[in-house]
């Protein structure tokens, strides 16, 4: 499972079940109502 975050996008690479798990984890981390752009900003600002 690989994940790449840039200033304007993010990419998840892996098997479908791995991508689903990663998306669920990200959703739990930032909340269900968080927009994708806000998720990217939080990841690239670290």
C-alpha positions as CSV (number, residue, x, y, z in Angstrom):
1,X,0.0,0.0,0.0
2,X,1.4,3.3,-1.0
3,X,0.0,6.8,-0.6
4,X,1.3,10.0,-2.1
5,X,0.2,13.5,-1.0
6,X,1.1,16.6,-3.0
7,X,-0.2,20.2,-2.6
8,X,-3.2,19.6,-4.8
9,X,-3.9,15.9,-4.8
10,X,-3.4,12.5,-3.2
11,X,-3.0,9.1,-4.7
12,X,-3.6,5.7,-3.1
13,X,-2.0,2.7,-4.7
14,X,-2.8,-0.9,-3.7
15,X,-5.4,-3.6,-3.9
16,X,-9.0,-2.5,-3.7
17,X,-9.5,-3.7,-0.2
18,X,-6.4,-1.9,1.0
19,X,-7.6,1.4,-0.6
20,X,-11.0,1.0,1.1
21,X,-9.4,0.4,4.5
22,X,-7.1,3.5,4.0
23,X,-10.0,5.7,3.0
24,X,-12.0,4.5,6.1
25,X,-9.0,5.3,8.3
26,X,-8.6,8.8,6.8
27,X,-12.3,9.4,7.2
28,X,-12.1,8.5,10.9
29,X,-9.0,10.7,11.4
30,X,-10.5,13.9,9.9
31,X,-14.2,13.3,10.2
32,X,-17.0,12.4,7.7
33,X,-17.9,16.0,6.7
34,X,-14.3,17.1,5.9
35,X,-13.7,18.0,2.3
36,X,-10.9,16.3,0.3
37,X,-9.0,19.6,-0.1
38,X,-8.9,20.0,3.7
39,X,-7.6,16.5,4.0
40,X,-4.8,17.2,1.5
41,X,-3.9,20.5,3.3
42,X,-3.6,18.7,6.7
43,X,-1.4,16.0,5.2
44,X,1.0,18.3,3.3
45,X,1.4,20.9,6.1
46,X,3.1,18.4,8.4
